[in-house]
Amino acid sequence: MTSLVERPRRLHVVDPVTGEPVTDYDIADEATVHSVVQQAREAAGWWAGLPARQRRRHLLAFKTLVASRIDALAGLIRAETGKPIAGAQLEVMLAVEHLDWAARNAGRVLKRRSVSSGLLAFNQASSVRYVPYGVVGVIGPWNYPVYTPMGSISHALAAGNAVVFKPSEFTPGVGVWLAQCWSELLPGHPVLQAVIGDGATGAALCRSAVDKIAFTGSAATGRAVMAACAERLTPVVIEGGGKDALIVTADADLEAAARAAVFGGLGNAGQTCAGVERIYVERAVYEPFVSTLADLMRQVKPGGEPDAPYGPMSTPAQPGIVLGHVTDAVARGARTVVGDASSVRPPFVEPVLLTGVPEDSAAVTDETFGPVMVVNPVADADEALRRANATTYGLSGSIFTRHRRHGLALAARLRAGAVSVNSVLGYAGVPSLPFGGVGDSGFGRVHGADGLREFSRPMSVTWQRFRPPIDLMTLQPTASAMRISLAMFKWRHGRR
């Protein structure tokens, strides 16, 4: 009797511009994922055991290799997402900057530090150290297939963890490429590996023996990831998207604000979690701002050329979502200033500017993830803040005003994890700043010192320097010890 061996399922990657096949990959099943995680577990012990300076040297070598091959990686990003080559190159450059910062600063941020022991434990010396989790699973998105997951990968590696990276099923090649670069530098030490597949592969990674999961994607999928991780009490860090607002005050530089909106709203075909989707403008400058923004948007045309302003929708389903938001808004009384439903011509979507959009419409409440911007007037900055915060998301936001103090005060009141004043996405290029959101935008942080600590667990250590003159840490403290201790306690804490 001849046994039949089941062949692995295949993942078919296509060019989002032409629809032509790019390449195929075997889909990692549950057994494969568990095998890879076990290999990572063994590599993690070696990696964590290295002195911080040696990990830094290896990570900087990895950074140098990625940077030296930017043209190849950017070309791969373009092939899988359709984005212009300049956008792909910028993505790699930003990712490398964050990798460089994590490598150079991990030793300083995570080193053991002494802390005060306080009065009751004055005979104890105390310290906190940060230790790696072990194996971190990273599930990446398709819109920024290198920059976004590398925020987690870089900081997890720098903190001493091994990483198993599951890239999006639309952009698997970047995961394979990064893992191959690592293997080239450190053969025999699979500290960074990739598993290729679809949602089932991601679910298998969540249910495997990883010690933490970092996920970027929709809030709905984020909830599913949390549910899977809950089975093993695996901690997670989640970035679940955004519906970010830009606020324009009456004293703002309208030309600068409009140009920033074009970059934040149309860049990467609007497929940016922290991009500009809603704009609230004080009524005194509303009409001139809309006019300026409309003129700039009319000059932008998408295309499949390497130097196009922006490219196609990267996934087949996205044009339909964009169309649904535009038609719903128009049906409910919105006005189209630039473009309309006919602007959706898969795989491309031309710029769409909507005004007078009801605040409870999908174009305002849900993540559009396309080159569509909603601009609504407000009476003042307070109303703008109320509307900006009236969302389940809370990833980031932008404020334009000529007065720095006013801008910073407004920023402090935005329900968001990051805010740019007089720019959009300004924080994205600052490696020392943490990034993450609240609400449906998720929780936890990547980048900066907080990102390094996100992938470490604090360990508290004390050591007794001398025997205490008054010992309360015993089953039967003496009457005199209690009397003296209570008197000291009341003197210190019981007085007004």
N, C-alpha and C positions, 0 to 999 in steps of 0.2 A: 504494500500500500504506500503510495507516494504522499508525503505530507506537504501541504501547501503553506508556505511562509507568507504571511500578510505583508504586503509592501507598504512602506510609510505613505501617509497622505502627503500630497504635494501642495505647496503654496505658490501660486502663479502671480508674478509681479508684472504689471503692465505700465507702459509710459502713459502718464495721465493726459498728455497732449494728444497723442496719436491713437492711444488704445492698443498699440502694438505690444506684444510680449517682450519683456526685458530679460527675465531669467526665472528659474524655478528653484525652490528649496524644499528639502524634506521637512515636514512638520514634526517637531519634537513631541512625542507622546509622553504620558505620565512617567513611564519607566525611564525614558531618556532624561527627562527633567530631574528626576530623583538621582540618577547616576551622575549628572553634571553637578548637582548640589553637593553630592558626597565628595567628588573631586575637589570642589571649592572648599569644603570643610577641611580637607587635608592641607590644601594650600594656605588656608587662612592661618593655621597654626604656625607655619613657617613665616608668613608675612608679618603677623603680629609679633613674632619673636625677634624680628629685626630691630635694631636701634632706629630711632626716628630719623636720624641723619641718613641712614642707608635707604629707608623708604623714600625719603625726599630725593635722593640721588636717582633712584629708579623712576620715580614719577616725573622728574625733570627730563630724564632721557625719553620717556614716553611722550611728554609734551613736545620735545624737540622733533621727534619722529613724526608726530601728527602735523606739526607746523610745517615741516619740510615737505610734506606731501599734501599740502592744502589744495593744490589743483586737482589731484586725483579724488580727494574726499569731496570737494565742492562739486566736481563733475558727477559723482555718485549721488549726492543729494539732489542735484538738478534732474538726473535721470529718473529718480524715484518720486520726486514731488512736483517737478515741472517748474520750480521757481527759477527766476533769473540767476545767472551765475554770480552776479555781485551780491545778491541776497544770500546765496549759499556760502560764498567766501566770508561774508560778514559773520554768518552763523559760526563758522569754524573759528574765526578770530576771537569772538567772544568766548567760545567754549575753552579755547586755549588759555585765555587770560584768567579764567576762573580756575582751571587746572593748575596753572602756575602759582596762583595765590594760595590755593589749598596746600600744594606741596611745600611751599616756603614757610607757611605759617602754622601748620599742624603741630609741630613740636612745641612751639611757644604757647599756643592756645590750650593744648591738651596736657601739658606737663603737670606733674603733681604740685599742688600749692598748699601752703599751710593756712589754717583758719583759726580764729580765736576759739578757745574752749569754753569761755564764760566762767562765771564765779563758782558754780556748783562743781564743775569738773576742772578746776584750775590745776590739778595735779596731772592732767592728761595733756599730751600734745596731740593736735588734730590736723588732719590733712584730707584733701579730696584729690583723687586722681581719676582720669577718664580712660576707660578701657574699651576696646572695640567689641561690637556685638558678636562678630564671627563671620557669618555669611549674610550679605544683604542682597535681596532680589530687587532689581530695578525694572519697572515696566514703563516703557517710553512711548511718546506720542508720534504722530506722523507729520505734524505741521512744522516742528523744529526738531528733526530726528537726531541731531547731534547736540546742539546747544542745551536743550532742555534736559535730556537724560544725563548729560555729562555733569550737570549741576549736582546730581546725586552721586554719580559714579566717582567723580573727582574727590568729593569730600568723604565718601565712604572708604575709598582706597587710602586717602591720606590719613584717615583715622585708624587705619590698621585692619580693615575688613577685606575679605574677598568679595567679589561681586559677580552675580549671575544676571546678565542683562537680557531682557526679553524686549526687543524692539517691536514697533508696530508692524502688523502684517502688511502694511502698505510700504514700509521702508525697512525691510529686513537687512538689506545690503550694508547699511551703515553699522549695524551691530556686528555683523561678520567681519567687516573691515577693521573696526576698533579692536576686536578680540584677536584678530590675526596680527595686528601691529604689536599688541602686548606679547603674544606668543613669540614673535620674532625677537623681542628684546630679552625675554626671560623664558626660554623654552624649558619645559618640565615643571614650571610653576604656574598652574592655571588660576592665577589670582583674579583675572578678568576673563570671563567666558560669556558666550552668547547662546541663547536657545531661541530657535526660530519657530514661529507658529502663529496661531490665531488665538481667540479668546480661551479655548480649551487649554492651550499651552500656558497662558497667563494664570488660569485657575489652578493648574497643576503646580505652578511655581508658588502660588500663595499657600497651597496646602502641603508643600514640601517642608523640609526641615530648615528652611532659611530662618534667620533670627530677626529680620526686619524686612519690610517691603516699602519701597518708594514708588509711588504711582502718580502718573500724570495723564489726565484724560477727562472725560465728562463726569459730572457729579453722579449721574446714574451708575456708571461703571465703577466709580469710586466706592459707592455703597456696596456693590457686589464684591469688590475686592475686600472691603472691611468685613463683610459677612464670611467670606472664605477664610480670612486671616483669624477671625474670631474662634474658629474651630480649634486652633492651637494657641490662642492668645498671643499671636504674632503681632508685635506693634507695627504701625504703619505711619507713613507720612504721605499726605495726599494733596495734590494740586488739582482741583476739580473745575478749572475754567473760570471765566469771568464775564461780566457785562459792564465793562468799565466806562466811567463817565469823565468827560472833560468839561470843566466849568470856566466860562469866560465872563469876567467881571467888566463893568462899564469902563474901567480905566485901562483895560488890557490893550496890548499891541495886537490889533485885529489881524494884521497881515501875518505876524509871527504865529498867532494862534491858529489861523487857517492852514498855514503851511504844516504846522505840527499835526493838525487833525488829518491832513491828507496822508502824511507819513504813517501815523498811528492807525488810521482807519482803512487805508488801502494797501499798506505794506503787506507782503506775503498774501495778496488777494484777500485781505481781511481775516486770514486764518491765524490770528494771534490771540492767545488767551488774555493777554494784558493789553490788547489793542483798543482803539477808540471806537465804541459802538453808539454811545449816547453823548450828546453835547447839550449843555444847558447854558443859555446866554442871557445876560441881563437885558431886559426889554429895550433899554435906551440905545443899545448898540446891536440889537438883534438883526435888523434888516441889512445894515452894511456888512455885518459878519457873514450872513447867509450869502449875500451877493459875492463877497470875496471868495468864500469857500467854493461856491458853485463854479466860478470862473476857473479856479485851480483844478477842480475835479473834471471839468469838461476837457481839459488838456491831457488827461491820463487815459490811455487805452491799453488794455491787457494784450498779451500775445505769447506765443510759444518761442519767440526768439530769445537767445541768451541775454540780450541787453534790453528786453522789454521792461517797463515799469513794474509790472507784476505778471504772474503767470496764471495757470488754470486753477480751478478747484482741484485739490489733490486727491479727492475720493469721489466715487461716482454718486454718492448720496447727497453730497453737499449742495449742488445747485438746486435740488428740489427743496431743501430746507430754506435756502435763501429766497427762492421764489415764493414759498409759502408765507414767509414773513412780510415780503413786499406786498403781495396781493391782499393779505389780511389787513395790513395798515391802510391801504388805499380804500378797501371796502368799508373801513370804519371812519373814513373822512380825512385821511392824511393827504397831503399835497406832494406830488413828485416834482422836485425842482431840477434834479439831474437824473436822467434815466427813468426807468419804470420796469414793469414786469418783462417787457421785451428785451431788457438788458441781460437777462439770464439766457445765455446761449451756450449750453454745455459743450466743452468743459470750461468755457470762460464765462465770467460775469463782469459786465462793465459797471463802472461806478454808479451808485444810486444814492441820492440825497433826498431824504424825506423830512417834511416839516409838518407841524400840527398833528403829531402822532399821539393817539390816546395812550396814557401812561399804563393802561392795563392790556395793551396789545402785545402780541408775541415779539414784535420788533423792539419793544422796550423791556420786556420782562425776561425773554429767553435769549440764550447765546445764538446769535445769527451766524457768526464765523464766516463772514463774507464781506465784500467791499460795499457795505451798506451803512450809512450813518444817519442817525435820527437827530435833528436839531430842533429843540423846543425852547420857547422864550420863558423867562422867569422874571418875577418882580425884582428880586434882589438875590444876593449871595445866600441868604438864609434859606430861601425857597429852593435854590439850586442844590444846596446840601441835603435838604429834606428829600428831594426827588432822587438825587444821586444815591442816597442811602436806603431808599425804598426798594430794595432788591434782596433776593436771597443770596446773591453773590457778594463777594468782598475781596477781590484780588488786588486791584490797584486803581489809581485815578490820576487825573492831571488838573492843574489849576493855572489859569493865566491871569496875571494882574501885574501892574507896574510897581506895586508896593510889597516889598519882601515880607515885612512883618505881617501884613494882611494875608498874604499867600500862605505863610507858615501857620497862621492861626486857623485858616480854613482847612489846611491839610490835616491838622490835628483833629478836626471834627469829622473827617471822612472815615467811614467804616471800611477800611482797606488795609492791606498789609504793606503797601508801598504807594508813595505819592510823589509825583514830579511837579515842581512849580516852574512854569515858563518853559516846559519841554514835555515831551511824552517819552516814556520808557527810559528816562534818564538814569534810573537806578540799575538798568540791565547791564551797563558797562562798568559798574563799580563792584569789583570782586569782594570787597570787605562788607558789603551790605547784605543782610539776609533777605530772602524772598519767599513769600508764601501768603496765604489768604485766610479768610474767615468764612463762616457759613458754608454755602455750597461751593465756595472756592477752596475748601479744604482746611488743613491744619498741618502744623509742623513747618520747618524752614529748611531751605537749601541755601548755599552760598554763605560766605563770611564765617565768622567764628561760631555763630549759631548753627550754621550748616555742619561744621565739624562736630559740634557737640550733639547734633541731631543723630549722628551715626556713631555715637559713643555712649556708654552708660557710666554715670558717675559712681565711684566707689569711695565710701567714707572709711577712713582708717584712723584709729587712735592708738597711742602707746603710752603706758603709764610712766611718768618721769620719776615719781616718788610716791610713797604711801600717803594717803590723805590723813591730815591730822584729825579730821572728823569724818568718820566712815559711815555713810548712809547706805552704801551698796552692799548690804548684808541682810540676812533673814531677820536678825534681831538686833537692830541698832540699840546702843545704850540710851538710857533716859537722858543723860547729860548731852549726848550727841544730838538727840532730837530737840532738847530744850534750846541749845545754842543755835541749832540750824533754824528752828522756827522763829527765834528772835531776830536772827539776821534776815530771814525771808520777809517778815513783817516790816522790818525797818527799810528794806530795799523796795518792796513792792506794795506795801499796804498803806503808805502815806500819800496824801494828796499834795 
